[in-house]
Amino acid sequence: MVADWIGRMFGGQRDLKVCGQANTFEAAMETIAKHEPDIVITELALKDRRGAEVVRLIKNRFRQVPLLVLSALPEAMCAEAAIQAGAHGYISKREPSATLMLAIRKVLAGEIFVSPRVTDALLKTLKGGTEPGGRSPLVVLSPREMQLFRLVGRGHKPKEIALKLKLSVRTVESYAIRVREKLGLASAHDLFRAAVAWVAASGG
């Protein structure tokens, strides 16, 4: 039913079409391998897999394919876990079709999409936010640190960041520690949350 709805929504979009659909995780993996789509839109509650594990397993095999989660599960509970597992976006089935189209376009463009509600919650991780005298990343981070911050916010892992920036993984980890210190973040998890929120809010 969801695939049919998305297919109807794509009817007016010349550059978008549904190339495959599946009801189980195993079928989904076969469909992705067969059609090599530009984006995967998945639920978190499949017949044979549930939760962020769905995202993690798909991304483990198809690392280059952007993935958008469309789910009826509570956004507050699941969005962050899905993004951390490798999803490029999370949208509730309760959102209007125009918002889903926006999410698809953003994910296809390489951006992270989460709803304003989730963004607002995650931005609270950044102490001071972007208020004068606060700890805005643009103010306190060096250009190289800002590169790393953006890549973390786009869901890249340390090894991927190292390849993109032509650095060693150890150097990337050192940069990450400095970024955390400058932004007043206690852990790598806090850094991830803050980076995702900042990228989603700024389009960075």
ZIWO-V541917 format. One line per field, one symbol per residue. phi: phi as a letter, one per 30 degrees, with the letter a starting at -180 (. if undefined). psi: psi as a letter, one per 40 degrees, with the letter a starting at -180 (. if undefined). A space follows every 10 residues. Layout:
BEGIN
phi=???
psi=???
END
This chain:
BEGIN
phi=.dddddeddd eccdcbadca aacbdddddd ddddchddac cbdcccdcab ideededddd ccddddbccc bcdeeddcdd dddddkdcab bddddddddd dddddddddi ccbbdedded dddddddihc deidcdeddc cdedddeded dddcjddedd deddchbddd ddddddddde ddcicdbddd dddddddddd dcid
psi=ddddddddde dehdehihei iieidddddd ddddegidih hiiegideii aedddddddd dgdehihhhh ieihdddddd ddddeeieih iieeiidddd ddddddddee ihhiiddddd dddedhhebf iheafhddde iidddddddd dddeeiiddd ddddefiidd dddddddddd ddefhdiddd dddddddddd dee.
END
